[in-house]
Amino acid sequence: MEDFKILAINPGSTSTKIAVFENTKSIFLKTIRHQAEELKPYKNIADQFEFRKNIILEELKNADIEIEKLSAVVGRGGLIKPIESGVYFVNDRMIEDLKNSIRGEHASNLGALIADNIAKALPNAKAFIADPVVVDEMHDVARLAGHPKFERVSIFHALNQKAIARQYAKSLDKKYEELNIIVAHLGGGISVGAHYMGKVVDVNNALDGEGPFSPERTGTIPAGQLAKLCFSGEVTFEEVKKIINGEGGLVALAGTNDAYEIEMKAKAGDKKAQFLQDAMSYNIGKWIGQMAAVLKGKVDGIILTGGIAHNPYLVEYVKEMVGFIAPVAVYPGEDEMQALAMNGLAALRGDVLPKEYK
Protein backbone atom coordinates (compact mmCIF):
# COMPACT_ATOMS: atom_id res chain seq x y z
CA MET A 1 0.00 0.00 0.00
CA GLU A 2 1.26 3.44 -0.94
CA ASP A 3 2.51 5.68 1.87
CA PHE A 4 1.05 9.15 2.23
CA LYS A 5 2.25 12.11 4.26
CA ILE A 6 -0.48 14.57 5.27
CA LEU A 7 -0.35 18.01 6.89
CA ALA A 8 -3.44 19.06 8.89
CA ILE A 9 -4.05 22.73 9.72
CA ASN A 10 -6.61 23.97 12.25
CA PRO A 11 -6.59 27.75 12.88
CA GLY A 12 -8.37 28.97 16.00
CA SER A 13 -8.97 32.44 17.37
CA THR A 14 -5.82 32.46 19.52
CA SER A 15 -3.90 29.44 18.23
CA THR A 16 -2.99 27.46 15.13
CA LYS A 17 -2.78 23.69 15.48
CA ILE A 18 -0.75 21.72 12.96
CA ALA A 19 -0.05 18.00 12.64
CA VAL A 20 1.77 15.74 10.20
CA PHE A 21 0.71 12.14 9.68
CA GLU A 22 2.37 9.30 7.79
CA ASN A 23 -0.70 7.30 6.86
CA THR A 24 -2.43 6.77 10.23
CA LYS A 25 0.63 7.55 12.38
CA SER A 26 1.12 11.01 13.87
CA ILE A 27 4.74 12.11 13.52
CA PHE A 28 4.40 15.79 14.49
CA LEU A 29 1.90 17.80 16.49
CA LYS A 30 2.15 21.42 17.51
CA THR A 31 -0.14 24.06 18.96
CA ILE A 32 1.13 27.53 18.12
CA ARG A 33 -0.21 30.12 20.56
CA HIS A 34 -0.86 33.66 19.35
CA GLN A 35 -0.70 36.50 21.84
CA ALA A 36 -3.24 39.30 21.53
CA GLU A 37 -0.41 41.74 20.75
CA GLU A 38 0.65 39.61 17.76
CA LEU A 39 -2.82 39.65 16.24
CA LYS A 40 -3.69 43.25 17.10
CA PRO A 41 -2.14 44.77 13.93
CA TYR A 42 -4.50 42.76 11.69
CA LYS A 43 -7.83 44.45 11.02
CA ASN A 44 -9.64 41.23 10.15
CA ILE A 45 -9.07 37.47 10.08
CA ALA A 46 -8.13 37.34 6.38
CA ASP A 47 -5.27 39.79 7.02
CA GLN A 48 -3.62 37.18 9.26
CA PHE A 49 -3.04 34.84 6.29
CA GLU A 50 0.68 35.51 5.66
CA PHE A 51 1.49 35.73 9.38
CA ARG A 52 -0.03 32.35 10.17
CA LYS A 53 1.22 30.62 7.02
CA ASN A 54 4.81 31.73 7.66
CA ILE A 55 4.69 30.53 11.26
CA ILE A 56 3.44 27.12 10.10
CA LEU A 57 6.23 26.79 7.54
CA GLU A 58 8.81 27.86 10.12
CA GLU A 59 7.58 25.28 12.65
CA LEU A 60 7.68 22.52 10.02
CA LYS A 61 11.21 23.53 9.03
CA ASN A 62 12.36 23.54 12.66
CA ALA A 63 10.91 20.03 13.07
CA ASP A 64 12.80 18.80 9.97
CA ILE A 65 9.55 17.99 8.16
CA GLU A 66 10.23 17.66 4.43
CA ILE A 67 7.15 19.41 3.12
CA GLU A 68 7.99 18.61 -0.50
CA LYS A 69 7.04 15.01 0.33
CA LEU A 70 3.52 15.95 1.43
CA SER A 71 0.70 14.20 -0.44
CA ALA A 72 -2.05 16.42 0.93
CA VAL A 73 -2.69 19.48 3.05
CA VAL A 74 -6.05 19.37 4.85
CA GLY A 75 -7.38 22.60 6.31
CA ARG A 76 -10.17 23.11 8.80
CA GLY A 77 -13.13 24.26 6.71
CA GLY A 78 -14.47 27.71 7.47
CA LEU A 79 -17.71 29.64 7.05
CA ILE A 80 -18.55 28.83 3.45
CA LYS A 81 -21.95 28.03 1.94
CA PRO A 82 -23.89 25.16 3.55
CA ILE A 83 -22.61 21.83 2.20
CA GLU A 84 -23.04 18.11 2.73
CA SER A 85 -20.68 16.22 4.98
CA GLY A 86 -17.51 14.95 3.33
CA VAL A 87 -14.08 15.79 1.94
CA TYR A 88 -13.86 18.68 -0.52
CA PHE A 89 -11.18 19.89 -2.90
CA VAL A 90 -10.15 23.47 -2.19
CA ASN A 91 -11.09 25.22 -5.42
CA ASP A 92 -11.25 28.81 -6.69
CA ARG A 93 -14.91 29.23 -5.72
CA MET A 94 -14.19 28.22 -2.13
CA ILE A 95 -11.18 30.53 -1.92
CA GLU A 96 -13.23 33.45 -3.24
CA ASP A 97 -16.03 32.84 -0.74
CA LEU A 98 -13.60 32.58 2.18
CA LYS A 99 -11.71 35.73 1.20
CA ASN A 100 -15.02 37.60 0.95
CA SER A 101 -16.25 36.15 4.28
CA ILE A 102 -19.65 35.40 2.75
CA ARG A 103 -20.91 33.74 5.95
CA GLY A 104 -18.87 35.77 8.40
CA GLU A 105 -15.36 35.96 9.76
CA HIS A 106 -13.85 33.09 11.71
CA ALA A 107 -10.29 31.91 12.18
CA SER A 108 -11.18 28.56 10.59
CA ASN A 109 -11.62 30.45 7.29
CA LEU A 110 -7.83 30.54 7.08
CA GLY A 111 -7.52 26.74 7.05
CA ALA A 112 -8.45 26.21 3.42
CA LEU A 113 -6.62 29.34 2.26
CA ILE A 114 -3.33 28.28 3.86
CA ALA A 115 -3.74 24.64 2.79
CA ASP A 116 -4.25 25.69 -0.83
CA ASN A 117 -1.29 28.08 -0.81
CA ILE A 118 1.10 25.50 0.66
CA ALA A 119 -0.12 22.67 -1.60
CA LYS A 120 0.25 24.73 -4.78
CA ALA A 121 3.94 25.29 -4.00
CA LEU A 122 4.59 21.55 -3.72
CA PRO A 123 5.11 19.00 -6.51
CA ASN A 124 2.42 16.42 -5.65
CA ALA A 125 0.21 17.77 -2.87
CA LYS A 126 -3.55 18.24 -2.99
CA ALA A 127 -5.52 20.65 -0.81
CA PHE A 128 -8.70 19.52 0.96
CA ILE A 129 -11.10 20.50 3.69
CA ALA A 130 -13.27 18.05 5.63
CA ASP A 131 -16.58 18.41 7.50
CA PRO A 132 -16.48 22.18 8.08
CA VAL A 133 -18.72 23.87 10.65
CA VAL A 134 -21.31 24.65 7.95
CA VAL A 135 -22.13 21.00 7.18
CA ASP A 136 -25.88 21.08 6.60
CA GLU A 137 -27.99 17.91 6.58
CA MET A 138 -30.95 19.32 8.46
CA HIS A 139 -34.50 18.23 7.71
CA ASP A 140 -36.44 21.06 6.07
CA VAL A 141 -38.99 21.01 8.89
CA ALA A 142 -36.14 21.76 11.32
CA ARG A 143 -35.16 24.93 9.44
CA LEU A 144 -38.45 26.73 9.81
CA ALA A 145 -38.55 29.46 12.44
CA GLY A 146 -41.70 31.25 13.54
CA HIS A 147 -41.29 34.19 11.16
CA PRO A 148 -40.26 34.43 7.47
CA LYS A 149 -37.44 36.83 8.35
CA PHE A 150 -35.72 34.08 10.32
CA GLU A 151 -34.38 30.60 9.58
CA ARG A 152 -32.64 28.02 11.74
CA VAL A 153 -29.11 27.47 10.46
CA SER A 154 -26.75 24.48 10.78
CA ILE A 155 -23.42 25.63 12.26
CA PHE A 156 -21.81 23.17 14.64
CA HIS A 157 -18.75 21.08 15.48
CA ALA A 158 -19.29 18.82 12.47
CA LEU A 159 -15.73 17.51 12.24
CA ASN A 160 -15.53 16.18 15.79
CA GLN A 161 -19.18 15.12 15.99
CA LYS A 162 -18.90 13.02 12.84
CA ALA A 163 -15.52 11.52 13.77
CA ILE A 164 -16.63 10.54 17.29
CA ALA A 165 -19.96 9.17 16.05
CA ARG A 166 -18.10 6.90 13.59
CA GLN A 167 -15.72 5.81 16.36
CA TYR A 168 -18.68 4.95 18.59
CA ALA A 169 -20.37 2.99 15.81
CA LYS A 170 -17.17 1.05 15.21
CA SER A 171 -17.05 0.14 18.92
CA LEU A 172 -20.47 -1.47 18.45
CA ASP A 173 -19.30 -3.23 15.28
CA LYS A 174 -21.87 -1.18 13.37
CA LYS A 175 -21.76 1.34 10.56
CA TYR A 176 -22.37 5.00 11.43
CA GLU A 177 -25.10 5.02 8.79
CA GLU A 178 -26.98 2.26 10.63
CA LEU A 179 -27.42 4.11 13.91
CA ASN A 180 -29.33 6.94 15.54
CA ILE A 181 -26.96 8.85 17.82
CA ILE A 182 -27.10 12.07 19.81
CA VAL A 183 -23.73 13.80 20.07
CA ALA A 184 -23.08 16.66 22.49
CA HIS A 185 -19.82 18.49 21.80
CA LEU A 186 -18.90 20.36 24.99
CA GLY A 187 -16.29 23.03 24.41
CA GLY A 188 -16.03 26.83 24.24
CA GLY A 189 -19.26 26.45 22.29
CA ILE A 190 -21.69 23.58 22.80
CA SER A 191 -23.49 21.79 19.97
CA VAL A 192 -25.99 18.95 20.35
CA GLY A 193 -26.76 17.05 17.15
CA ALA A 194 -29.31 14.40 16.21
CA HIS A 195 -27.53 11.92 13.91
CA TYR A 196 -30.12 9.92 11.98
CA MET A 197 -28.63 7.09 9.92
CA GLY A 198 -25.44 9.03 9.14
CA LYS A 199 -26.91 12.52 8.77
CA VAL A 200 -27.19 15.32 11.33
CA VAL A 201 -30.85 16.11 10.76
CA ASP A 202 -31.12 18.71 13.54
CA VAL A 203 -28.58 20.62 15.62
CA ASN A 204 -28.40 23.90 17.49
CA ASN A 205 -26.52 26.80 15.93
CA ALA A 206 -23.51 26.67 18.22
CA LEU A 207 -21.95 29.87 16.88
CA ASP A 208 -24.45 32.64 17.43
CA GLY A 209 -27.45 32.16 19.57
CA GLU A 210 -28.98 28.75 20.15
CA GLY A 211 -28.62 25.78 22.46
CA PRO A 212 -27.14 25.46 25.96
CA PHE A 213 -25.08 28.35 27.29
CA SER A 214 -21.38 27.54 27.21
CA PRO A 215 -18.10 29.02 28.46
CA GLU A 216 -18.28 31.81 25.84
CA ARG A 217 -21.81 31.83 24.37
CA THR A 218 -25.21 32.70 25.72
CA GLY A 219 -27.05 29.97 23.84
CA THR A 220 -30.81 30.43 23.59
CA ILE A 221 -31.93 33.57 25.41
CA PRO A 222 -35.42 35.11 25.83
CA ALA A 223 -36.20 36.86 22.52
CA GLY A 224 -38.32 39.63 24.04
CA GLN A 225 -35.63 40.57 26.55
CA LEU A 226 -33.00 40.59 23.79
CA ALA A 227 -35.17 42.85 21.59
CA LYS A 228 -35.68 45.23 24.51
CA LEU A 229 -31.93 45.39 25.15
CA CYS A 230 -31.19 46.04 21.48
CA PHE A 231 -33.48 49.09 21.43
CA SER A 232 -32.59 50.37 24.90
CA GLY A 233 -29.82 52.60 23.60
CA GLU A 234 -27.45 50.99 26.10
CA VAL A 235 -25.60 48.74 23.64
CA THR A 236 -24.30 48.82 20.08
CA PHE A 237 -24.76 46.07 17.50
CA GLU A 238 -21.14 44.99 18.00
CA GLU A 239 -21.66 44.78 21.76
CA VAL A 240 -24.76 42.62 21.29
CA LYS A 241 -22.80 40.28 19.02
CA LYS A 242 -20.17 39.91 21.76
CA ILE A 243 -22.87 39.21 24.33
CA ILE A 244 -24.12 36.36 22.13
CA ASN A 245 -20.71 34.97 21.22
CA GLY A 246 -17.46 35.69 23.01
CA GLU A 247 -18.59 37.48 26.14
CA GLY A 248 -21.65 35.43 27.02
CA GLY A 249 -22.09 32.22 29.01
CA LEU A 250 -19.56 31.70 31.78
CA VAL A 251 -17.65 34.82 30.71
CA ALA A 252 -20.68 36.95 31.57
CA LEU A 253 -21.86 34.88 34.53
CA ALA A 254 -18.52 34.19 36.21
CA GLY A 255 -15.91 36.38 34.53
CA THR A 256 -14.03 33.44 33.00
CA ASN A 257 -14.27 31.18 29.95
CA ASP A 258 -12.39 28.43 31.81
CA ALA A 259 -14.88 25.65 32.59
CA TYR A 260 -12.16 23.79 34.52
CA GLU A 261 -11.79 26.78 36.83
CA ILE A 262 -15.52 26.66 37.55
CA GLU A 263 -15.29 22.91 38.14
CA MET A 264 -12.47 23.34 40.66
CA LYS A 265 -14.22 26.19 42.49
CA ALA A 266 -17.40 24.12 42.72
CA LYS A 267 -15.41 21.19 44.06
CA ALA A 268 -13.90 23.48 46.71
CA GLY A 269 -17.37 24.50 47.89
CA ASP A 270 -18.00 27.72 45.95
CA LYS A 271 -21.81 27.85 45.83
CA LYS A 272 -22.03 30.19 42.84
CA ALA A 273 -19.67 28.02 40.82
CA GLN A 274 -21.68 24.95 41.81
CA PHE A 275 -24.90 26.60 40.69
CA LEU A 276 -23.43 27.63 37.32
CA GLN A 277 -22.06 24.13 36.77
CA ASP A 278 -25.46 22.65 37.58
CA ALA A 279 -27.22 25.08 35.26
CA MET A 280 -24.89 24.36 32.34
CA SER A 281 -25.26 20.61 32.91
CA TYR A 282 -29.04 21.00 33.10
CA ASN A 283 -29.15 22.87 29.79
CA ILE A 284 -27.02 20.22 28.07
CA GLY A 285 -29.33 17.47 29.30
CA LYS A 286 -32.41 19.41 28.21
CA TRP A 287 -31.09 19.83 24.68
CA ILE A 288 -30.18 16.15 24.46
CA GLY A 289 -33.80 15.45 25.38
CA GLN A 290 -34.97 17.66 22.53
CA MET A 291 -32.82 15.74 20.07
CA ALA A 292 -34.23 12.46 21.41
CA ALA A 293 -37.66 13.77 20.40
CA VAL A 294 -36.28 14.55 16.93
CA LEU A 295 -35.26 10.90 16.66
CA LYS A 296 -38.71 9.85 17.96
CA GLY A 297 -37.11 8.14 20.95
CA LYS A 298 -35.26 5.64 18.76
CA VAL A 299 -31.76 6.41 20.04
CA ASP A 300 -28.91 3.88 19.92
CA GLY A 301 -26.50 5.96 21.95
CA ILE A 302 -25.71 9.36 23.45
CA ILE A 303 -22.15 10.67 23.22
CA LEU A 304 -20.55 13.37 25.36
CA THR A 305 -17.35 14.72 23.84
CA GLY A 306 -15.19 17.86 23.88
CA GLY A 307 -13.02 19.31 26.62
CA ILE A 308 -15.78 19.76 29.22
CA ALA A 309 -16.54 16.02 29.01
CA HIS A 310 -13.48 15.61 31.27
CA ASN A 311 -15.65 16.95 34.14
CA PRO A 312 -16.96 13.86 36.00
CA TYR A 313 -19.58 15.82 37.96
CA LEU A 314 -21.09 17.33 34.81
CA VAL A 315 -21.04 13.96 33.05
CA GLU A 316 -22.90 12.28 35.92
CA TYR A 317 -25.42 15.12 36.10
CA VAL A 318 -26.21 14.75 32.40
CA LYS A 319 -26.32 10.97 32.65
CA GLU A 320 -28.94 11.22 35.41
CA MET A 321 -31.05 13.40 33.13
CA VAL A 322 -30.80 11.43 29.89
CA GLY A 323 -29.61 7.92 30.79
CA PHE A 324 -33.17 6.63 30.48
CA ILE A 325 -33.12 7.49 26.76
CA ALA A 326 -30.10 5.44 25.69
CA PRO A 327 -26.63 4.35 26.87
CA VAL A 328 -24.31 7.33 27.42
CA ALA A 329 -20.72 7.06 26.13
CA VAL A 330 -18.05 9.59 27.06
CA TYR A 331 -15.19 10.56 24.71
CA PRO A 332 -13.44 13.42 26.54
CA GLY A 333 -11.55 16.00 24.53
CA GLU A 334 -11.36 16.07 20.79
CA ASP A 335 -8.91 14.91 18.15
CA GLU A 336 -9.77 17.14 15.24
CA MET A 337 -6.23 16.97 13.88
CA GLN A 338 -6.48 13.22 13.46
CA ALA A 339 -9.97 13.60 12.02
CA LEU A 340 -8.70 16.06 9.40
CA ALA A 341 -5.75 13.82 8.51
CA MET A 342 -7.84 10.64 8.31
CA ASN A 343 -10.34 12.33 6.02
CA GLY A 344 -7.45 13.38 3.79
CA LEU A 345 -6.01 9.86 3.87
CA ALA A 346 -9.38 8.37 2.90
CA ALA A 347 -9.51 10.73 -0.09
CA LEU A 348 -5.96 9.87 -1.18
CA ARG A 349 -6.61 6.14 -0.89
CA GLY A 350 -9.86 6.38 -2.82
CA ASP A 351 -11.98 5.26 0.12
CA VAL A 352 -14.04 8.41 -0.29
CA LEU A 353 -14.56 10.54 -3.37
CA PRO A 354 -13.66 14.21 -2.77
CA LYS A 355 -16.43 16.60 -3.71
CA GLU A 356 -16.36 19.88 -5.62
CA TYR A 357 -17.52 23.01 -3.84
CA LYS A 358 -20.00 24.92 -6.03
C-alpha positions in Angstrom: 0.0 0.0 0.0 1.3 3.4 -0.9 2.5 5.7 1.9 1.0 9.2 2.2 2.3 12.1 4.3 -0.5 14.6 5.3 -0.3 18.0 6.9 -3.4 19.1 8.9 -4.1 22.7 9.7 -6.6 24.0 12.2 -6.6 27.7 12.9 -8.4 29.0 16.0 -9.0 32.4 17.4 -5.8 32.5 19.5 -3.9 29.4 18.2 -3.0 27.5 15.1 -2.8 23.7 15.5 -0.8 21.7 13.0 -0.1 18.0 12.6 1.8 15.7 10.2 0.7 12.1 9.7 2.4 9.3 7.8 -0.7 7.3 6.9 -2.4 6.8 10.2 0.6 7.6 12.4 1.1 11.0 13.9 4.7 12.1 13.5 4.4 15.8 14.5 1.9 17.8 16.5 2.2 21.4 17.5 -0.1 24.1 19.0 1.1 27.5 18.1 -0.2 30.1 20.6 -0.9 33.7 19.4 -0.7 36.5 21.8 -3.2 39.3 21.5 -0.4 41.7 20.8 0.6 39.6 17.8 -2.8 39.6 16.2 -3.7 43.3 17.1 -2.1 44.8 13.9 -4.5 42.8 11.7 -7.8 44.5 11.0 -9.6 41.2 10.2 -9.1 37.5 10.1 -8.1 37.3 6.4 -5.3 39.8 7.0 -3.6 37.2 9.3 -3.0 34.8 6.3 0.7 35.5 5.7 1.5 35.7 9.4 0.0 32.3 10.2 1.2 30.6 7.0 4.8 31.7 7.7 4.7 30.5 11.3 3.4 27.1 10.1 6.2 26.8 7.5 8.8 27.9 10.1 7.6 25.3 12.7 7.7 22.5 10.0 11.2 23.5 9.0 12.4 23.5 12.7 10.9 20.0 13.1 12.8 18.8 10.0 9.6 18.0 8.2 10.2 17.7 4.4 7.1 19.4 3.1 8.0 18.6 -0.5 7.0 15.0 0.3 3.5 15.9 1.4 0.7 14.2 -0.4 -2.0 16.4 0.9 -2.7 19.5 3.0 -6.0 19.4 4.8 -7.4 22.6 6.3 -10.2 23.1 8.8 -13.1 24.3 6.7 -14.5 27.7 7.5 -17.7 29.6 7.1 -18.6 28.8 3.4 -21.9 28.0 1.9 -23.9 25.2 3.5 -22.6 21.8 2.2 -23.0 18.1 2.7 -20.7 16.2 5.0 -17.5 15.0 3.3 -14.1 15.8 1.9 -13.9 18.7 -0.5 -11.2 19.9 -2.9 -10.1 23.5 -2.2 -11.1 25.2 -5.4 -11.2 28.8 -6.7 -14.9 29.2 -5.7 -14.2 28.2 -2.1 -11.2 30.5 -1.9 -13.2 33.4 -3.2 -16.0 32.8 -0.7 -13.6 32.6 2.2 -11.7 35.7 1.2 -15.0 37.6 1.0 -16.3 36.2 4.3 -19.7 35.4 2.7 -20.9 33.7 5.9 -18.9 35.8 8.4 -15.4 36.0 9.8 -13.9 33.1 11.7 -10.3 31.9 12.2 -11.2 28.6 10.6 -11.6 30.4 7.3 -7.8 30.5 7.1 -7.5 26.7 7.0 -8.5 26.2 3.4 -6.6 29.3 2.3 -3.3 28.3 3.9 -3.7 24.6 2.8 -4.3 25.7 -0.8 -1.3 28.1 -0.8 1.1 25.5 0.7 -0.1 22.7 -1.6 0.3 24.7 -4.8 3.9 25.3 -4.0 4.6 21.5 -3.7 5.1 19.0 -6.5 2.4 16.4 -5.6 0.2 17.8 -2.9 -3.5 18.2 -3.0 -5.5 20.7 -0.8 -8.7 19.5 1.0 -11.1 20.5 3.7 -13.3 18.1 5.6 -16.6 18.4 7.5 -16.5 22.2 8.1 -18.7 23.9 10.7 -21.3 24.6 7.9 -22.1 21.0 7.2 -25.9 21.1 6.6 -28.0 17.9 6.6 -30.9 19.3 8.5 -34.5 18.2 7.7 -36.4 21.1 6.1 -39.0 21.0 8.9 -36.1 21.8 11.3 -35.2 24.9 9.4 -38.5 26.7 9.8 -38.6 29.5 12.4 -41.7 31.3 13.5 -41.3 34.2 11.2 -40.3 34.4 7.5 -37.4 36.8 8.3 -35.7 34.1 10.3 -34.4 30.6 9.6 -32.6 28.0 11.7 -29.1 27.5 10.5 -26.7 24.5 10.8 -23.4 25.6 12.3 -21.8 23.2 14.6 -18.7 21.1 15.5 -19.3 18.8 12.5 -15.7 17.5 12.2 -15.5 16.2 15.8 -19.2 15.1 16.0 -18.9 13.0 12.8 -15.5 11.5 13.8 -16.6 10.5 17.3 -20.0 9.2 16.0 -18.1 6.9 13.6 -15.7 5.8 16.4 -18.7 4.9 18.6 -20.4 3.0 15.8 -17.2 1.0 15.2 -17.0 0.1 18.9 -20.5 -1.5 18.5 -19.3 -3.2 15.3 -21.9 -1.2 13.4 -21.8 1.3 10.6 -22.4 5.0 11.4 -25.1 5.0 8.8 -27.0 2.3 10.6 -27.4 4.1 13.9 -29.3 6.9 15.5 -27.0 8.8 17.8 -27.1 12.1 19.8 -23.7 13.8 20.1 -23.1 16.7 22.5 -19.8 18.5 21.8 -18.9 20.4 25.0 -16.3 23.0 24.4 -16.0 26.8 24.2 -19.3 26.5 22.3 -21.7 23.6 22.8 -23.5 21.8 20.0 -26.0 19.0 20.4 -26.8 17.0 17.2 -29.3 14.4 16.2 -27.5 11.9 13.9 -30.1 9.9 12.0 -28.6 7.1 9.9 -25.4 9.0 9.1 -26.9 12.5 8.8 -27.2 15.3 11.3 -30.9 16.1 10.8 -31.1 18.7 13.5 -28.6 20.6 15.6 -28.4 23.9 17.5 -26.5 26.8 15.9 -23.5 26.7 18.2 -22.0 29.9 16.9 -24.4 32.6 17.4 -27.4 32.2 19.6 -29.0 28.7 20.1 -28.6 25.8 22.5 -27.1 25.5 26.0 -25.1 28.3 27.3 -21.4 27.5 27.2 -18.1 29.0 28.5 -18.3 31.8 25.8 -21.8 31.8 24.4 -25.2 32.7 25.7 -27.0 30.0 23.8 -30.8 30.4 23.6 -31.9 33.6 25.4 -35.4 35.1 25.8 -36.2 36.9 22.5 -38.3 39.6 24.0 -35.6 40.6 26.6 -33.0 40.6 23.8 -35.2 42.8 21.6 -35.7 45.2 24.5 -31.9 45.4 25.1 -31.2 46.0 21.5 -33.5 49.1 21.4 -32.6 50.4 24.9 -29.8 52.6 23.6 -27.4 51.0 26.1 -25.6 48.7 23.6 -24.3 48.8 20.1 -24.8 46.1 17.5 -21.1 45.0 18.0 -21.7 44.8 21.8 -24.8 42.6 21.3 -22.8 40.3 19.0 -20.2 39.9 21.8 -22.9 39.2 24.3 -24.1 36.4 22.1 -20.7 35.0 21.2 -17.5 35.7 23.0 -18.6 37.5 26.1 -21.7 35.4 27.0 -22.1 32.2 29.0 -19.6 31.7 31.8 -17.7 34.8 30.7 -20.7 37.0 31.6 -21.9 34.9 34.5 -18.5 34.2 36.2 -15.9 36.4 34.5 -14.0 33.4 33.0 -14.3 31.2 30.0 -12.4 28.4 31.8 -14.9 25.7 32.6 -12.2 23.8 34.5 -11.8 26.8 36.8 -15.5 26.7 37.6 -15.3 22.9 38.1 -12.5 23.3 40.7 -14.2 26.2 42.5 -17.4 24.1 42.7 -15.4 21.2 44.1 -13.9 23.5 46.7 -17.4 24.5 47.9 -18.0 27.7 45.9 -21.8 27.9 45.8 -22.0 30.2 42.8 -19.7 28.0 40.8 -21.7 25.0 41.8 -24.9 26.6 40.7 -23.4 27.6 37.3 -22.1 24.1 36.8 -25.5 22.7 37.6 -27.2 25.1 35.3 -24.9 24.4 32.3 -25.3 20.6 32.9 -29.0 21.0 33.1 -29.1 22.9 29.8 -27.0 20.2 28.1 -29.3 17.5 29.3 -32.4 19.4 28.2 -31.1 19.8 24.7 -30.2 16.2 24.5 -33.8 15.5 25.4 -35.0 17.7 22.5 -32.8 15.7 20.1 -34.2 12.5 21.4 -37.7 13.8 20.4 -36.3 14.6 16.9 -35.3 10.9 16.7 -38.7 9.8 18.0 -37.1 8.1 20.9 -35.3 5.6 18.8 -31.8 6.4 20.0 -28.9 3.9 19.9 -26.5 6.0 21.9 -25.7 9.4 23.5 -22.1 10.7 23.2 -20.5 13.4 25.4 -17.3 14.7 23.8 -15.2 17.9 23.9 -13.0 19.3 26.6 -15.8 19.8 29.2 -16.5 16.0 29.0 -13.5 15.6 31.3 -15.7 17.0 34.1 -17.0 13.9 36.0 -19.6 15.8 38.0 -21.1 17.3 34.8 -21.0 14.0 33.1 -22.9 12.3 35.9 -25.4 15.1 36.1 -26.2 14.7 32.4 -26.3 11.0 32.7 -28.9 11.2 35.4 -31.0 13.4 33.1 -30.8 11.4 29.9 -29.6 7.9 30.8 -33.2 6.6 30.5 -33.1 7.5 26.8 -30.1 5.4 25.7 -26.6 4.3 26.9 -24.3 7.3 27.4 -20.7 7.1 26.1 -18.1 9.6 27.1 -15.2 10.6 24.7 -13.4 13.4 26.5 -11.6 16.0 24.5 -11.4 16.1 20.8 -8.9 14.9 18.1 -9.8 17.1 15.2 -6.2 17.0 13.9 -6.5 13.2 13.5 -10.0 13.6 12.0 -8.7 16.1 9.4 -5.7 13.8 8.5 -7.8 10.6 8.3 -10.3 12.3 6.0 -7.4 13.4 3.8 -6.0 9.9 3.9 -9.4 8.4 2.9 -9.5 10.7 -0.1 -6.0 9.9 -1.2 -6.6 6.1 -0.9 -9.9 6.4 -2.8 -12.0 5.3 0.1 -14.0 8.4 -0.3 -14.6 10.5 -3.4 -13.7 14.2 -2.8 -16.4 16.6 -3.7 -16.4 19.9 -5.6 -17.5 23.0 -3.8 -20.0 24.9 -6.0 
